[in-house]
């Protein structure tokens, strides 16, 4: 594996960005929102992972407000955005970007007779996570500005954009502590939560939620790494965990590989010059390369794009050959 800096060009973001999202559709990364240290963005930029060119697409429809620390989840070539906020305002809105028609939509939630529930929608939040499973968008944790959260909500997508419906999901077993700026990855039918933090602590724990049985379990590992504002990218039977804050006033530049079969961290030698230490960046896997976008190094908001070349597809064939039993 080898680190390098992408030779980007084109109509790129004018400033660095953090707490943004990137979503890969074919070979195009769609970057939305984030914060540049002064204000949040509502712009969308596209990055071609083959040519390294940035473009600024023309979009129509109901454009979201400036936003950071939201989630963006791909569903059938549409990107579902949830939550986030700007300044002191926190959101619980859902916006959908159709990447084919290049149109934003803001779904209207219509109440039905069975909606006689005390709480019908998730509280506004930032720094939560989202995964897609069984035609539902599963939202975990985050923070409201006054308290961290460890609740679980599911957005039912089966009725299409005109019939979206929220449900608060009750889980079984001991829950993770409330947290934000953690990561969530869907591995089969299991949502894997790593790290994050609240107003006092930064966590090193790893939790699994079976989305069929709704039972939480914690993974015991041989080594622990406190991380907040990191990324966790699935590459075959590994999670590539990069950067983040370590709870000791330091942003990190290490890459940790978590083996999803042995459920333990593994050391790996990596060539090249690693990216500068950072957190609140975004990452995705495209064509046997992990791309890292922006972030914050403790002093400056970053605008670079870094590449971890996986030296062919050495890790990728394992992706269908394992499962997590919890």
C-alpha positions as CSV (number, residue, x, y, z in Angstrom):
1,X,0.0,0.0,0.0
2,X,1.2,3.5,-0.8
3,X,0.1,7.0,0.2
4,X,0.2,9.9,-2.3
5,X,-1.4,13.3,-2.8
6,X,-3.9,13.5,-5.7
7,X,-3.0,15.8,-8.6
8,X,-6.3,17.5,-8.7
9,X,-7.5,20.2,-11.1
10,X,-10.7,21.9,-12.3
11,X,-13.5,23.8,-10.6
12,X,-12.7,22.8,-7.0
13,X,-13.8,24.1,-3.6
14,X,-12.3,27.5,-3.0
15,X,-11.6,26.7,0.7
16,X,-10.8,23.8,2.9
17,X,-13.7,21.9,4.4
18,X,-14.4,19.7,7.4
19,X,-17.5,17.8,8.7
20,X,-18.6,17.3,5.1
21,X,-19.8,14.1,3.4
22,X,-18.6,12.3,0.3
23,X,-20.7,9.8,-1.6
24,X,-19.4,7.7,-4.5
25,X,-21.7,7.1,-7.5
26,X,-19.9,5.1,-10.2
27,X,-16.6,6.9,-10.5
28,X,-17.8,10.3,-9.2
29,X,-17.6,11.5,-5.6
30,X,-20.4,13.9,-4.6
31,X,-19.1,16.2,-1.9
32,X,-21.8,18.1,0.1
33,X,-21.7,20.7,2.8
34,X,-19.2,21.0,5.6
35,X,-17.6,23.9,7.4
36,X,-14.6,26.0,6.4
37,X,-13.9,27.5,9.9
38,X,-16.2,30.5,9.4
39,X,-19.4,29.3,7.8
40,X,-21.1,26.1,6.6
41,X,-21.7,25.3,2.9
42,X,-24.7,24.2,0.9
43,X,-22.7,23.7,-2.3
44,X,-22.1,20.3,-4.1
45,X,-18.9,19.5,-5.9
46,X,-18.1,16.5,-8.0
47,X,-14.7,14.7,-8.1
48,X,-13.8,12.2,-10.8
49,X,-11.7,9.5,-9.2
50,X,-10.2,8.5,-12.6
51,X,-9.2,11.9,-14.0
52,X,-8.9,13.7,-10.6
53,X,-11.0,16.6,-12.0
54,X,-13.3,18.7,-9.8
55,X,-16.5,20.0,-11.3
56,X,-19.4,22.2,-10.0
57,X,-22.7,20.7,-11.1
58,X,-25.7,22.8,-11.7
59,X,-28.5,21.5,-9.5
60,X,-32.2,22.4,-9.2
61,X,-35.0,21.8,-6.8
62,X,-35.3,22.3,-3.0
63,X,-31.7,23.0,-2.1
64,X,-30.8,22.3,1.5
65,X,-29.6,25.0,3.9
66,X,-25.9,25.3,4.7
67,X,-25.0,22.3,6.7
68,X,-22.3,20.3,8.5
69,X,-22.0,17.1,10.5
70,X,-24.9,15.5,8.6
71,X,-25.1,12.1,6.9
72,X,-25.3,11.2,3.2
73,X,-26.4,7.7,2.2
74,X,-26.7,6.3,-1.3
75,X,-30.0,4.6,-2.3
76,X,-30.5,3.7,-5.9
77,X,-28.4,6.6,-7.3
78,X,-30.1,9.0,-4.9
79,X,-28.3,10.5,-1.9
80,X,-30.3,10.8,1.3
81,X,-29.1,13.6,3.5
82,X,-30.3,13.8,7.2
83,X,-29.6,16.1,10.1
84,X,-26.6,18.3,10.6
85,X,-26.8,22.0,11.3
86,X,-25.3,25.5,11.1
87,X,-24.1,27.6,13.9
88,X,-26.5,27.1,16.9
89,X,-29.2,25.5,14.7
90,X,-29.6,21.7,14.5
91,X,-31.7,19.9,11.8
92,X,-33.8,16.8,11.5
93,X,-34.7,17.4,7.9
94,X,-34.4,14.9,5.1
95,X,-33.2,16.0,1.6
96,X,-32.7,13.7,-1.4
97,X,-30.4,14.5,-4.2
98,X,-31.2,12.7,-7.5
99,X,-27.7,12.3,-9.1
100,X,-29.2,11.4,-12.5
101,X,-31.7,14.2,-12.8
102,X,-29.5,16.6,-10.7
103,X,-32.5,17.7,-8.6
104,X,-32.9,18.2,-4.9
105,X,-36.1,17.0,-3.2
106,X,-37.4,17.7,0.3
107,X,-39.9,14.9,1.1
108,X,-43.1,15.8,2.9
109,X,-44.0,13.5,5.8
110,X,-47.7,12.9,5.9
111,X,-49.2,11.7,9.1
112,X,-51.5,8.6,9.0
113,X,-54.0,7.4,11.6
114,X,-51.5,5.0,13.1
115,X,-49.1,7.9,13.7
116,X,-50.6,8.6,17.0
117,X,-47.2,8.5,18.7
118,X,-45.7,10.7,21.3
119,X,-42.5,11.2,19.3
120,X,-42.9,11.0,15.5
121,X,-39.6,12.3,14.3
122,X,-36.0,12.0,15.5
123,X,-34.8,15.0,17.5
124,X,-32.6,17.4,15.5
125,X,-28.9,16.3,15.6
126,X,-25.4,16.5,14.3
127,X,-22.5,14.1,14.2
128,X,-24.7,11.0,14.0
129,X,-24.2,8.0,11.6
130,X,-26.5,6.3,9.1
131,X,-26.4,2.9,7.3
132,X,-28.8,1.4,4.8
133,X,-30.3,-2.1,5.5
134,X,-33.5,-3.8,4.5
135,X,-34.8,-0.7,2.7
136,X,-34.4,1.3,5.9
137,X,-32.1,4.1,6.8
138,X,-30.8,3.4,10.3
139,X,-29.7,6.6,12.3
140,X,-27.7,6.2,15.5
141,X,-26.5,8.7,18.0
142,X,-25.1,12.2,17.5
143,X,-25.8,15.2,19.6
144,X,-28.5,17.9,20.1
145,X,-26.2,20.7,21.2
146,X,-27.1,20.1,24.8
147,X,-26.7,16.4,25.1
148,X,-25.2,13.4,23.3
149,X,-27.5,10.6,22.0
150,X,-27.5,6.8,21.8
151,X,-31.0,6.4,20.3
152,X,-31.8,4.5,17.1
153,X,-34.2,5.6,14.4
154,X,-35.2,3.9,11.2
155,X,-36.5,5.7,8.1
156,X,-38.7,3.3,6.0
157,X,-38.0,3.9,2.3
158,X,-40.2,1.1,1.0
159,X,-43.1,3.5,0.1
160,X,-40.9,5.8,-2.0
161,X,-40.3,9.5,-1.6
162,X,-44.0,10.3,-1.1
163,X,-44.4,7.8,1.8
164,X,-41.3,8.0,4.0
165,X,-42.0,7.1,7.6
166,X,-39.8,7.4,10.8
167,X,-39.8,4.8,13.6
168,X,-37.9,4.9,16.8
169,X,-36.4,1.5,17.3
170,X,-36.0,-0.2,20.7
171,X,-32.9,-2.3,21.0
172,X,-31.9,-5.2,23.4
173,X,-28.9,-5.6,25.7
174,X,-26.5,-3.0,27.0
175,X,-26.2,0.0,24.7
176,X,-23.2,2.1,23.9
177,X,-22.8,5.3,25.8
178,X,-24.3,8.3,24.0
179,X,-21.8,9.7,21.5
180,X,-21.2,11.7,18.3
181,X,-18.5,11.8,15.7
182,X,-18.2,8.0,15.7
183,X,-18.3,5.8,12.6
184,X,-20.9,3.2,11.5
185,X,-20.3,0.5,8.9
186,X,-22.8,-2.1,7.7
187,X,-21.2,-5.6,7.6
188,X,-23.9,-8.0,6.4
189,X,-26.8,-7.5,8.8
190,X,-24.5,-5.9,11.5
191,X,-23.9,-2.2,12.2
192,X,-20.4,-1.7,13.6
193,X,-19.9,1.4,15.7
194,X,-16.3,2.6,16.4
195,X,-15.3,5.3,18.8
196,X,-16.8,8.8,19.0
197,X,-17.2,10.9,22.1
198,X,-19.3,13.0,24.3
199,X,-18.5,16.3,26.0
200,X,-16.2,14.6,28.5
201,X,-14.6,11.5,26.9
202,X,-13.3,10.2,23.6
203,X,-14.1,6.5,23.2
204,X,-12.0,3.5,22.0
205,X,-14.8,0.9,22.1
206,X,-16.3,-1.1,19.2
207,X,-19.9,-2.1,19.3
208,X,-22.1,-4.3,17.0
209,X,-25.8,-4.1,16.5
210,X,-27.5,-7.0,14.8
211,X,-30.2,-5.2,12.7
212,X,-32.3,-8.4,12.6
213,X,-32.4,-9.2,16.3
214,X,-31.7,-5.6,17.5
215,X,-29.2,-7.0,20.1
216,X,-26.2,-4.9,21.0
217,X,-22.8,-6.6,21.8
218,X,-19.3,-5.2,22.5
219,X,-16.1,-6.5,20.9
220,X,-13.2,-7.1,23.1
221,X,-9.9,-6.3,21.3
222,X,-6.3,-6.7,22.2
223,X,-5.5,-3.0,21.7
224,X,-7.6,0.1,21.9
225,X,-7.4,3.4,20.0
226,X,-9.4,6.4,21.2
227,X,-10.8,8.1,18.1
228,X,-13.3,10.9,17.4
229,X,-13.9,12.5,13.9
230,X,-12.1,9.6,12.2
231,X,-13.2,7.6,9.1
232,X,-13.7,3.9,8.8
233,X,-13.8,2.6,5.2
234,X,-14.6,-1.0,4.5
235,X,-12.1,-2.7,2.2
236,X,-12.9,-6.3,1.8
237,X,-12.8,-8.0,5.2
238,X,-11.1,-5.0,6.8
239,X,-12.1,-1.6,8.1
240,X,-9.4,1.0,7.3
241,X,-9.6,3.5,10.2
242,X,-7.8,6.7,9.5
243,X,-7.1,9.9,11.5
244,X,-9.3,11.5,14.1
245,X,-8.7,12.9,17.5
246,X,-7.1,10.7,20.2
247,X,-8.4,12.4,23.3
248,X,-4.9,13.7,24.2
249,X,-5.2,17.0,22.3
250,X,-3.7,15.4,19.2
251,X,-5.0,14.7,15.7
252,X,-3.7,11.5,14.2
253,X,-2.3,10.4,10.8
254,X,-2.1,6.7,11.5
255,X,-4.0,4.1,9.6
256,X,-5.4,1.2,11.7
257,X,-6.7,-2.0,10.0
258,X,-9.4,-3.8,11.8
259,X,-9.9,-7.4,10.7
260,X,-13.6,-8.2,10.5
261,X,-13.0,-11.9,10.6
262,X,-10.7,-12.1,13.7
263,X,-12.3,-8.9,15.1
264,X,-8.8,-7.6,16.0
265,X,-6.5,-4.8,14.8
266,X,-3.6,-5.8,12.6
267,X,-0.4,-3.9,11.8
268,X,0.5,-3.1,8.2
269,X,3.5,-1.4,6.6
270,X,2.5,1.4,4.3
271,X,4.9,3.2,1.9
272,X,4.8,6.9,0.8
273,X,4.3,10.1,2.8
274,X,1.1,9.8,4.8
275,X,-1.4,12.7,4.9
276,X,-1.0,15.3,7.7
277,X,-2.7,14.6,10.9
278,X,-6.4,15.4,10.7
279,X,-10.0,14.8,11.9
280,X,-13.5,15.6,10.6
281,X,-12.4,14.5,7.1
282,X,-14.3,12.2,4.7
283,X,-13.2,9.0,2.9
284,X,-14.4,6.6,0.3
285,X,-13.2,3.5,-1.6
286,X,-13.0,3.7,-5.4
287,X,-11.2,1.3,-7.8
288,X,-8.8,-0.2,-5.2
289,X,-7.9,3.2,-3.8
290,X,-9.0,4.9,-0.6
291,X,-9.6,8.7,-1.1
292,X,-9.3,11.1,1.9
293,X,-11.0,14.5,1.5
294,X,-10.2,17.6,3.6
295,X,-10.5,17.7,7.4
296,X,-9.0,19.8,10.2
297,X,-5.4,19.4,11.6
298,X,-6.0,21.4,14.8
299,X,-5.0,24.7,13.2
300,X,-6.3,24.8,9.6
301,X,-9.2,23.4,7.6
302,X,-7.7,21.3,4.8
303,X,-8.5,21.2,1.1
304,X,-6.3,18.4,-0.1
305,X,-7.2,15.0,-1.6
306,X,-5.0,12.1,-0.5
307,X,-4.9,8.6,-2.0
308,X,-4.0,5.2,-0.4
309,X,-3.3,2.9,-3.3
310,X,-4.1,-0.7,-2.2
311,X,-1.6,-2.2,-4.7
312,X,-4.2,-4.0,-6.8
313,X,-7.3,-5.5,-5.4
314,X,-5.5,-7.7,-2.8
315,X,-8.1,-7.0,-0.1
316,X,-11.2,-6.8,-2.2
317,X,-11.9,-10.5,-3.1
318,X,-12.6,-11.3,0.6
319,X,-15.7,-9.1,0.7
320,X,-18.2,-11.9,0.2
321,X,-16.4,-14.6,2.1
322,X,-17.1,-13.7,5.8
323,X,-19.8,-12.5,8.2
324,X,-19.9,-11.2,11.7
325,X,-21.9,-13.5,14.1
326,X,-23.4,-11.4,16.9
